[in-house]
Amino acid sequence: MLCGLADGLDALRAQGVPVRRVFLIGGGAQSEAVRRIAPAVLGIDVMVPPPGEYVADGAARQAAWALAGGTDRPRGSLRRASPPRPPHRPRGSASSTPRSAT
């Protein structure tokens, strides 16, 4: 996975695109081994942001940009429209036991 990313970075650099930073997100970012070797494989410092829905947020930004019909890319950060879901509770826990009707 990292070698494929390194090839992509090399292709960007070959086209004169400056690579100033790399963010590691998704499943690979959860692996300590990947986080440790990524800078050596990619040839640049790697940042690992807190877990989030970065791909979905980016797709939403692109869709909003396309629908707006503007030429300037959106600026700023996205805000969540709803609060995060409560943590999953296994069946049989006190909060998931059905209450009897009175």
Secondary structure, DSSP 8 states (H G I E B T S, - for coil): -HHHHHHHHHHHHHTT-----EE--SGGGG-HHHHHHHHHHHTS-EE---S--HHHHHHHHHHHHHHHT-SS---S----SS--------TTSGGGS-----
